[in-house]
Amino acid sequence: MALPSPAYPRPPSDKTSLFGTPERYVVASPYTDDAHLLDMETLDRENQLLARALGRMTCTRDDYATAPYVESFNWNECFAELQRLARDENHQWRETSFYIVVFRSQIPPTTRYSDLGELDQAAHLEAVQSGGLLKCVEPTHDWYSDQATNSVAGTGSGCPTLRAGIWPRAFGGL
């Protein structure tokens, strides 16, 4: 099942941002093609720093899809990186709030994972194009391949999964 890719301008080759950060466009999800990159120039300073710090975000346990969300990721390391970035750039941090939207689901064993991966990628693209998505946590492309290889149709209760998005509080419709 192939989904059409909307037209999206390629990021310019210039890698200098308005605020002098190392990259204007950064990877904020498992999807690394140009259309899925986060444009740092669309964010205020607090959100730029947080997006950069969240680049260190990783799962800390194999059962992250069902475990408590706060215990499933390396939040302390992310916040330590955020403090370091603000300090290194002499930035006076302003109080800022963020939304974390977590989606947990149980994927039936009869699922065609290749289709699911393409649908997830299209949903992520829509979130990126709406603006403000600082970080997307979801299974990698390999996860979908592994599930397709390891699942046996009609057995078990399916595979638990988790997706999450982090947005600035002041963003648009949220």
C-alpha positions in Angstrom: 0.0 0.0 0.0 1.8 3.1 -1.2 0.7 6.5 0.1 1.3 9.6 -2.0 4.0 11.9 -0.7 2.9 15.6 -0.6 5.2 18.1 -2.3 7.6 19.5 0.3 10.5 21.8 -0.5 13.9 20.3 0.3 15.7 22.1 3.1 18.3 24.5 1.9 21.9 23.3 2.1 22.7 26.1 4.5 22.9 24.6 8.0 23.0 27.8 10.0 19.9 28.7 11.9 18.6 32.1 13.0 19.9 31.6 16.5 23.2 30.0 15.5 22.2 26.5 16.4 24.2 23.7 14.6 21.3 22.6 12.4 18.2 24.3 11.0 16.6 21.0 10.3 16.9 18.2 12.8 15.6 14.6 13.0 12.9 14.4 15.7 11.5 11.0 14.8 12.3 7.6 13.3 11.6 9.2 9.9 14.7 10.9 8.5 13.8 12.1 5.0 13.6 15.8 4.4 9.8 16.1 4.7 9.9 14.7 8.3 12.6 17.0 9.6 11.8 19.6 12.3 12.5 23.2 11.1 14.1 24.8 14.1 13.5 28.3 12.8 9.8 27.9 13.4 10.4 27.5 17.2 11.1 30.0 19.9 14.4 29.6 21.9 13.0 27.3 24.7 11.4 25.0 22.2 14.6 24.9 20.1 16.7 23.9 23.1 14.1 21.3 24.2 14.0 19.8 20.7 17.8 19.5 20.7 17.8 17.9 24.1 15.1 15.5 23.2 17.5 14.2 20.4 19.0 12.1 23.2 15.7 10.5 24.1 15.8 6.7 24.2 13.7 3.9 25.7 15.1 2.6 28.9 13.3 -0.7 29.0 12.1 -3.3 26.5 8.5 -3.1 27.8 8.1 0.6 27.2 4.9 0.1 25.2 3.1 -1.1 28.4 5.3 0.3 31.2 4.6 3.7 32.9 5.5 6.4 30.4 7.7 8.4 32.8 9.7 5.3 33.6 10.2 4.2 30.0 12.5 6.9 28.8 15.7 8.7 29.9 14.0 11.9 31.0 16.8 12.8 33.5 19.4 12.6 30.7 17.2 14.8 28.4 16.7 17.4 31.1 20.4 17.4 32.0 21.2 18.0 28.3 18.6 20.8 28.3 20.2 22.5 31.3 23.7 22.1 29.7 22.5 23.6 26.4 20.9 26.6 28.1 24.0 27.2 30.2 26.4 26.8 27.3 24.4 29.4 25.3 24.0 31.8 28.2 20.2 31.5 27.8 18.0 32.5 30.7 15.3 29.8 30.6 11.7 31.1 30.8 9.0 28.9 32.4 7.6 26.9 29.6 4.9 24.1 29.4 4.7 21.3 26.9 2.0 18.8 25.9 2.9 15.1 25.7 0.2 13.1 23.8 0.6 9.3 24.3 -1.1 6.7 22.2 -1.1 3.1 23.3 -2.7 0.4 21.2 -2.9 -3.3 20.9 -2.1 -4.4 17.3 -4.1 -7.5 16.2 -1.9 -10.4 15.1 -3.6 -10.3 11.7 -2.2 -6.8 11.0 -0.2 -6.2 7.8 2.7 -4.3 9.4 4.0 -2.9 6.1 0.7 -1.1 5.7 0.8 0.1 9.3 4.3 1.5 8.9 3.2 3.5 5.9 0.1 4.8 7.7 2.2 5.8 10.7 4.7 7.6 8.4 1.9 9.5 6.7 0.4 10.5 10.1 3.8 11.7 11.2 4.2 13.8 8.1 0.8 15.4 8.7 1.9 16.3 12.3 5.1 17.8 11.1 3.4 19.8 8.4 0.9 21.2 11.0 4.0 22.6 12.8 5.3 22.5 16.3 6.0 18.7 16.8 9.2 18.7 18.9 9.6 14.9 19.2 7.9 11.8 18.0 8.4 8.5 19.8 7.2 5.5 17.9 8.5 2.2 16.7 11.3 2.2 14.2 10.9 0.9 10.7 12.8 -2.3 11.8 10.1 -2.8 14.5 7.5 -3.2 11.9 9.6 -5.6 9.9 10.4 -7.6 13.1 6.7 -7.8 14.0 5.7 -8.9 10.5 8.4 -11.6 10.6 7.7 -12.8 14.1 3.9 -12.6 14.2 1.7 -15.6 13.5 -1.8 -14.7 12.2 -4.6 -15.7 14.5 -2.4 -16.3 17.6 -2.1 -14.4 20.8 -3.7 -11.1 21.6 -1.6 -8.9 19.4 1.3 -6.7 19.9 1.2 -3.7 22.3 2.7 -0.5 20.9 3.2 3.1 22.0 3.5 6.4 20.1 3.9 9.8 21.6 4.3 13.3 20.5 5.7 16.3 22.4 4.4 19.8 21.4 4.9 23.3 22.8 2.0 24.3 25.0 1.4 27.5 23.1 1.1 25.7 19.8 -2.0 26.2 17.6 -5.0 24.0 18.3 -3.7 22.2 21.3 
